[in-house]
């Protein structure tokens, strides 16, 4: 977090990136009211900077701005998270079908195994450390880029912000890193065995487990979630 004692002026982008990270990491928790004046003082910037940052975050549906009432960190939309997970499931299953047909998929498998080696260092760790978040994200990005569809990573980057915010909650309280590692390892083994159906089944089970965790975490922390009626 940027401190108001910083000597150098802070740009809009710097404030935005810092606030985005704090929202994703739940330092600024869902439903929290944030004051424009206090945020200006915190970052030692003008009101115009903070208003621009709030507007950008609102465009991403990460804050809600209510005239005469104030600005609030948006609640996590369970339906939206599950929709993104559904999309990710379909996308990664299709990527696996492309990978299986690659003439030199062994190179990708080596990259995935290298990633798994790093993941295993956190097998018995609690919570969801930043280092593991990066490895988790890298694993799934390798599946997408390895299928020669690297551009898809940018297409789903913004929707995944909402998933990542919720993921920081559910992994910390309802899931374990060992479970995630075992699921990732099963996907890679199926790829090595050239078993597309099994690899796709493991991806589906992995994401279904995640989706089920959304229900658990929303029940444990109902104040953080927004539910739309069907």
Secondary structure, 3 states (H helix, E strand, C coil): CCCCCCCCCCCHHHHHHHHHHHHHCCCCCCCCEECHHHHHHHHCCCHHHHHHHHHHHHHCCCEEEECCCEEEECCEEHHHHHHHHHHHHHHHHHHHHHHHCCCCHHHHHHHHHHHHHHHHCCCCCCCCCHHHHHHHHHHHHHHHHCCCCCHHHHHHHHHHHHHHHHHHHHHHHHCCHHHHHHHHHHHHHHHHCCCHHHHHHHHHHHHHHHHHHHHHHHHHCHHHEECCCC
